[in-house]
Amino acid sequence: MDLLLLLVAAVWGSSYVAAKSLTDTVGVTVILSLRFLITATVLAVIWVFRARRRPGHRETVVGVILGCTQAGVLLLETRGIAGTSATNAGLIISLVIVFTPVTESIAFRSRLPRMVFAGGIIALVGVCLLVSGDGFAAPAFGDLLVLAAAVVRALHVTAVSGLTRGRGYSALNLTLIQGAVCALIFTAADHRGALQAVRSFDLGEWTAVLYLGLACSVFAFLVQTWAIQQTSAARASLLMGTEPIWAVLIGLTLGREALALLGFIGAALIIAGTYLGLRAETRHRAALPFPAPG
């Protein structure tokens, strides 16, 4: 089980290289359209054979809302990847691990240990070093978009917690609705581009799109849901929190990207800061007399 969770982290870490390879040839909305058409189709097949429980009205509304926020996250993230390196994107988006406890604490009016904020500061310093290149400089626009995606993703995760907690909604139903909403939004935005891509994609481009849809969306979701039912959420979070490490390794090897010395120091600070923040938040949850929100 631990190996499967590490595999999920590795898959997510590699998704930035796959998305980056596609942004060189087609538009961002086309990539996301094809990715979520595949994701929604496969999840619909799984729903037919495994669930068949129709979502209620409120469950559908919540799924649509979360689908819209998820679409916003992915649009910012993928546009950001187009304007920066896959390594940078994978590291910066990992800040969601630190941002989410903060947004949850604000939304649910709960106090957090100081180490969570200390971890966030360490990670943000790491981002500054990461985007500085060979010397201190303004971050690229793509870096800022990915940072914005991390903030919006933290808000999205907090919304998931607030809208679904204790309501007995089906995780498969919600994920299917979110996938369908994303597919609809991105396909409507550029349906001609999506059709053109279907006709013109070569084997390598189809491999990247299928990888994003099947491995990074369907497989990762199913394993994550199953694993959290078998172990603690804290253990699952720590294992999947290795995603930025995989993003660096895959970006530097398969993606043939490079980091300057300051970049390596920044990457180390991001990983250390997110790990410290996650550990502090996990211990804080464990010490509460009742389960924390989310």
RAGI-V633626 format. One record per residue. N is the residue number from 1. RES is the residue in one small letter. PHI is phi in whole degrees, 0 to 359 (* if undefined). BURIAL is b if it has 16 or more other ideal C-beta (glycine too) atoms within 10 Angstrom, else e. D_LAST is the distance of its C-alpha to the last C-alpha in whole Angstrom. Layout:
BEGIN
<<N RES PHI BURIAL D_LAST> <N RES PHI BURIAL D_LAST>>
END
This chain:
BEGIN
<<1 m * e 22> <2 d 300 e 22> <3 l 295 e 25> <4 l 294 e 23> <5 l 293 b 20> <6 l 295 e 22> <7 l 294 b 24> <8 v 300 b 21> <9 a 299 b 21> <10 a 294 b 24> <11 v 297 b 24> <12 w 295 b 22> <13 g 296 b 24> <14 s 276 b 27> <15 s 296 b 26> <16 y 290 b 27> <17 v 293 b 30> <18 a 297 b 30> <19 a 293 b 29> <20 k 299 b 32> <21 s 295 b 35> <22 l 275 b 34> <23 t 293 b 34> <24 d 283 e 38> <25 t 239 e 39> <26 v 226 b 37> <27 g 287 b 35> <28 v 298 b 31> <29 t 295 b 30> <30 v 293 b 33> <31 i 302 b 31> <32 l 291 b 27> <33 s 299 b 29> <34 l 294 b 31> <35 r 302 b 28> <36 f 274 b 26> <37 l 296 b 29> <38 i 294 b 29> <39 t 301 b 25> <40 a 296 b 25> <41 t 296 e 28> <42 v 294 b 27> <43 l 296 b 24> <44 a 295 e 26> <45 v 296 e 28> <46 i 298 b 26> <47 w 300 b 25> <48 v 297 e 28> <49 f 270 e 29> <50 r 244 e 26> <51 a 242 e 24> <52 r 63 e 26> <53 r 268 e 24> <54 r 291 e 24> <55 p 289 b 21> <56 g 284 e 21> <57 h 299 e 22> <58 r 296 e 19> <59 e 298 b 17> <60 t 294 e 20> <61 v 299 e 19> <62 v 299 b 15> <63 g 299 b 16> <64 v 294 e 19> <65 i 300 b 17> <66 l 292 b 15> <67 g 296 b 18> <68 c 292 e 20> <69 t 292 b 17> <70 q 295 b 17> <71 a 298 b 21> <72 g 298 b 21> <73 v 301 b 19> <74 l 291 b 22> <75 l 295 b 25> <76 l 297 b 24> <77 e 296 b 23> <78 t 289 b 26> <79 r 295 b 29> <80 g 296 b 28> <81 i 300 b 29> <82 a 295 b 32> <83 g 250 b 33> <84 t 211 b 32> <85 s 274 b 32> <86 a 297 b 30> <87 t 297 b 29> <88 n 302 b 28> <89 a 299 b 26> <90 g 296 b 24> <91 l 283 b 24> <92 i 294 b 23> <93 i 295 b 20> <94 s 293 b 19> <95 l 297 b 18> <96 v 301 b 15> <97 i 296 b 13> <98 v 272 b 15> <99 f 294 b 14> <100 t 299 b 10> <101 p 302 b 10> <102 v 292 b 13> <103 t 295 b 11> <104 e 294 b 8> <105 s 295 b 11> <106 i 289 e 13> <107 a 293 e 11> <108 f 255 e 10> <109 r 53 e 13> <110 s 240 e 12> <111 r 275 e 15> <112 l 244 b 14> <113 p 294 e 17> <114 r 299 e 20> <115 m 296 b 20> <116 v 297 b 17> <117 f 290 b 19> <118 a 297 e 22> <119 g 298 b 20> <120 g 296 b 20> <121 i 295 e 23> <122 i 301 b 25> <123 a 294 b 23> <124 l 293 b 24> <125 v 298 e 28> <126 g 299 b 27> <127 v 298 b 27> <128 c 301 e 30> <129 l 290 b 32> <130 l 299 b 31> <131 v 274 b 32> <132 s 279 b 35> <133 g 68 e 37> <134 d 277 e 40> <135 g 194 e 40> <136 f 292 e 38> <137 a 205 e 38> <138 a 293 e 36> <139 p 294 b 33> <140 a 290 b 33> <141 f 300 e 32> <142 g 298 b 30> <143 d 299 b 28> <144 l 294 b 27> <145 l 295 b 26> <146 v 293 b 24> <147 l 297 b 23> <148 a 297 b 22> <149 a 297 b 20> <150 a 295 b 18> <151 v 294 b 17> <152 v 294 b 17> <153 r 295 b 14> <154 a 299 b 12> <155 l 295 b 12> <156 h 297 b 12> <157 v 297 b 9> <158 t 296 b 7> <159 a 295 b 9> <160 v 303 b 8> <161 s 297 b 5> <162 g 292 e 7> <163 l 272 b 10> <164 t 245 b 9> <165 r 301 e 7> <166 g 71 e 10> <167 r 256 e 12> <168 g 71 e 13> <169 y 290 b 14> <170 s 282 b 15> <171 a 298 e 14> <172 l 293 b 17> <173 n 300 b 18> <174 l 297 b 16> <175 t 293 b 17> <176 l 296 b 20> <177 i 296 b 20> <178 q 299 b 18> <179 g 298 b 21> <180 a 293 b 24> <181 v 296 b 23> <182 c 299 b 23> <183 a 299 b 26> <184 l 295 b 28> <185 i 297 b 27> <186 f 286 b 29> <187 t 289 b 31> <188 a 295 e 32> <189 a 292 b 32> <190 d 203 b 35> <191 h 290 e 36> <192 r 292 e 40> <193 g 295 b 38> <194 a 294 b 36> <195 l 296 e 39> <196 q 297 e 41> <197 a 294 b 39> <198 v 301 e 39> <199 r 282 e 43> <200 s 253 e 43> <201 f 301 b 41> <202 d 268 e 42> <203 l 298 e 41> <204 g 296 e 39> <205 e 290 b 37> <206 w 294 e 36> <207 t 298 e 35> <208 a 295 b 33> <209 v 294 b 31> <210 l 296 e 31> <211 y 297 b 29> <212 l 296 b 27> <213 g 284 b 26> <214 l 272 b 26> <215 a 280 b 25> <216 c 282 b 23> <217 s 250 b 21> <218 v 293 b 22> <219 f 301 b 22> <220 a 298 b 19> <221 f 296 b 17> <222 l 296 b 19> <223 v 293 b 19> <224 q 301 b 15> <225 t 296 e 14> <226 w 297 e 17> <227 a 294 b 17> <228 i 295 b 13> <229 q 286 e 15> <230 q 265 e 17> <231 t 222 e 16> <232 s 279 e 13> <233 a 297 e 10> <234 a 296 e 12> <235 r 296 b 15> <236 a 297 b 14> <237 s 295 b 13> <238 l 295 b 16> <239 l 292 b 18> <240 m 285 b 17> <241 g 289 b 17> <242 t 280 b 21> <243 e 309 b 21> <244 p 297 b 23> <245 i 296 b 25> <246 w 295 b 26> <247 a 300 b 26> <248 v 294 b 29> <249 l 299 b 31> <250 i 287 b 31> <251 g 296 b 32> <252 l 282 b 35> <253 t 262 e 36> <254 l 293 e 36> <255 g 279 b 35> <256 r 53 e 38> <257 e 267 b 36> <258 a 223 e 37> <259 l 235 b 36> <260 a 284 e 38> <261 l 303 e 38> <262 l 298 b 36> <263 g 295 b 34> <264 f 296 e 33> <265 i 296 b 33> <266 g 298 b 30> <267 a 300 b 28> <268 a 297 e 28> <269 l 292 b 27> <270 i 298 b 24> <271 i 296 b 23> <272 a 294 e 24> <273 g 295 b 22> <274 t 294 b 19> <275 y 294 b 19> <276 l 297 b 20> <277 g 297 b 17> <278 l 295 b 14> <279 r 297 b 16> <280 a 295 b 16> <281 e 291 b 12> <282 t 295 b 12> <283 r 295 e 15> <284 h 297 b 13> <285 r 298 b 10> <286 a 296 e 13> <287 a 276 e 15> <288 l 288 e 13> <289 p 291 e 15> <290 f 230 e 12> <291 p 303 e 8> <292 a 287 b 6> <293 p 302 b 4> <294 g 91 b 0>>
END
